[in-house]
Amino acid sequence: MLPLNFERNRELKILCLGAHCDDIEIGCGGTLLKIFDEYNVESVKWVVYASNEIRKKEAENCAHHFLEGVDTAIVEINEFRDGFLPFHAVEVKEKFEEIKSTYSPDLIFTHYREDRHQDHRFLSDLTWNTFRNHFILEYEIPKYDGDLGVPNFYVDLQERYLRKKSEFLLQDFKSQAGKHWFDQETFFALPRLRGMESAARYAEAFYSRKVLF
């Protein structure tokens, strides 16, 4: 595997985009924890689009747990209706334009373009439409649809990052506890598979469509 490393003394600005309140944590939570440990992070902007009163509070708590220690952390939880983001296209696009006008990230995490959930696909499309000269990594969400693809960018993770990620998810998103897939086994299963694919024990995998080296 060929490694790609940011300069260690560079101050990174990171943008995390999620359609729903636990998407960022599930899709790239371990990678974020590793980056926060190993790199100099200037700021993180964490934006979620669909939520309700209960999930918004959970998402704020979980984001702050992940972002503890980051000097500048901006958490924005919007309240668009779950499953209807494409039908709020104008309003959601305006939110993207607001971000673009005030924040220029070095690294963007967003949804996988081929995800079967319409909210996920829509956000991925808007990410590429809005940020045309940025380093974008698309994360994956395991779910009932069975729509996992063939990623091409892997982040080797120590087990401690996955345990911390799982701990935060389970303690903060109590409203999701009744879902049959929302447990530690799921949060470890996909990273174990992606770890095997990348000659590691655990890894989170991403889809990188354009990289200039």
C-alpha positions in Angstrom: 0.0 0.0 0.0 1.3 3.5 -0.9 0.9 6.0 2.0 -0.2 9.6 1.6 0.7 11.9 4.5 0.0 15.5 5.2 2.9 17.7 6.4 3.1 17.2 10.1 3.6 20.9 10.8 0.7 22.0 8.6 -2.4 23.3 10.4 -5.3 21.4 8.9 -8.8 22.7 8.4 -11.3 19.9 8.2 -15.0 19.9 7.0 -17.2 17.0 8.0 -20.6 16.7 6.3 -23.3 14.3 7.3 -26.9 13.8 6.2 -28.0 12.4 9.6 -26.9 12.7 13.1 -24.6 9.7 13.5 -23.3 9.5 9.9 -20.0 11.3 10.4 -19.2 9.3 13.5 -20.0 6.0 11.9 -18.4 6.8 8.5 -15.1 8.4 9.5 -15.1 8.7 13.3 -12.0 6.5 13.8 -10.1 8.4 11.1 -10.9 11.7 12.7 -9.7 10.5 16.1 -6.5 9.4 14.5 -6.0 12.7 12.7 -6.6 14.7 15.9 -3.9 12.6 17.6 -1.3 12.7 14.9 -1.7 16.0 13.1 -1.9 19.7 14.0 -5.6 20.5 13.4 -6.4 24.2 13.3 -10.2 23.9 13.1 -13.1 21.5 12.3 -16.4 22.4 10.9 -19.0 19.7 11.6 -22.3 20.0 9.8 -25.3 17.7 9.9 -28.4 18.4 7.8 -31.3 16.2 9.0 -32.4 16.0 12.6 -35.1 16.4 15.1 -35.2 17.8 18.7 -34.0 14.5 20.3 -31.4 13.6 17.7 -30.0 17.1 17.5 -29.1 17.1 21.2 -27.5 13.6 20.8 -25.6 14.8 17.8 -24.3 17.9 19.6 -23.1 15.8 22.5 -21.4 13.2 20.4 -19.7 15.8 18.1 -18.3 17.5 21.2 -16.9 14.2 22.5 -15.1 13.6 19.2 -13.9 17.1 19.0 -12.6 17.4 22.5 -9.1 19.0 22.3 -9.6 20.6 18.9 -8.9 24.3 19.3 -11.6 25.6 17.0 -14.7 23.3 16.6 -17.8 24.5 14.9 -20.8 22.2 15.2 -23.9 23.0 13.1 -26.9 20.7 13.4 -29.7 21.6 10.9 -33.3 20.4 11.2 -34.3 19.3 7.7 -36.6 16.3 7.5 -34.9 12.9 7.4 -35.3 11.3 4.0 -36.4 14.5 2.3 -33.1 16.4 1.7 -33.4 16.3 -2.1 -36.8 18.0 -1.8 -35.2 20.8 0.1 -32.6 21.3 -2.6 -32.6 25.1 -2.7 -32.3 25.5 1.1 -29.6 22.8 1.5 -27.6 24.2 -1.5 -27.7 27.6 0.2 -26.3 26.1 3.3 -23.4 24.7 1.2 -22.8 28.1 -0.3 -22.7 29.7 3.2 -20.0 27.2 4.2 -18.0 27.8 1.0 -18.0 31.6 1.6 -16.7 31.4 5.1 -14.6 28.2 5.4 -11.9 26.8 3.1 -11.0 23.3 4.3 -7.9 21.3 3.5 -9.8 18.0 3.8 -13.5 17.2 3.4 -15.4 14.1 4.5 -18.7 13.5 2.9 -21.0 10.6 1.8 -20.2 8.0 -0.8 -21.6 9.0 -4.2 -23.2 5.6 -4.9 -24.9 5.2 -1.5 -28.5 4.1 -2.0 -29.9 6.5 0.6 -31.2 9.5 -1.3 -30.1 12.0 1.4 -26.5 10.6 1.3 -26.2 10.7 -2.5 -27.6 14.3 -2.5 -25.1 15.5 -0.1 -22.2 13.8 -1.9 -23.3 15.5 -5.2 -23.5 18.9 -3.5 -20.1 18.5 -2.0 -18.5 18.0 -5.4 -20.6 20.7 -6.9 -19.6 23.2 -4.3 -16.0 22.3 -3.5 -14.3 21.8 -6.8 -10.6 22.3 -5.8 -10.5 20.5 -2.4 -9.3 17.1 -1.2 -12.6 15.1 -0.7 -12.9 11.7 0.9 -16.3 9.9 0.6 -17.0 7.6 3.6 -19.3 4.6 3.7 -22.2 3.7 6.0 -23.1 0.0 6.5 -26.8 -0.5 6.3 -29.7 -2.7 5.1 -29.4 -1.6 1.5 -26.2 -3.6 1.0 -24.7 -0.9 -1.1 -21.0 -1.1 -0.1 -18.6 -0.5 -3.0 -14.9 -0.9 -3.7 -13.0 1.8 -1.9 -9.6 3.0 -2.9 -8.3 4.9 0.1 -7.7 3.2 3.4 -6.8 4.6 6.9 -5.0 2.1 9.2 -6.6 2.3 12.6 -5.4 1.1 16.0 -8.1 -0.7 18.0 -8.3 2.0 20.6 -9.7 4.5 18.0 -12.5 2.1 17.1 -13.3 1.4 20.8 -13.5 5.1 21.5 -15.6 5.7 18.4 -18.0 2.9 19.4 -18.1 4.1 23.0 -19.2 7.6 21.9 -21.8 6.4 19.5 -23.4 4.0 22.0 -23.4 6.4 24.9 -24.7 9.5 23.0 -27.2 8.1 20.5 -29.6 6.4 22.9 -32.5 6.9 20.5 -30.8 4.5 18.1 -30.3 1.7 20.6 -33.4 -0.3 19.4 -32.1 -0.7 15.9 -30.8 -4.2 15.2 -27.6 -3.0 13.6 -26.6 -0.2 16.0 -24.1 -2.0 18.2 -20.3 -2.5 18.7 -20.2 -5.5 16.5 -21.3 -3.5 13.5 -18.9 -0.7 14.3 -16.0 -3.2 14.3 -17.1 -5.5 11.5 -16.6 -3.2 8.5 -13.3 -1.8 9.7 -12.1 -5.4 10.2 -13.0 -6.2 6.6 -11.4 -3.1 5.3 -8.3 -3.8 7.4 -8.0 -7.2 5.8 -8.2 -5.6 2.4 -5.4 -3.1 3.2 -3.1 -5.5 5.1 -4.0 -4.0 8.4 -6.0 -5.2 11.4 -8.6 -2.4 11.2 -9.2 0.4 8.8 -11.8 2.8 7.6 -12.1 3.0 3.9 -13.0 5.9 1.6 -13.6 6.7 -2.0 -11.1 9.2 -3.4 -12.1 10.4 -6.9 -9.4 13.1 -7.5 -6.0 13.4 -5.9 -3.2 15.7 -7.2 0.2 14.7 -5.8 
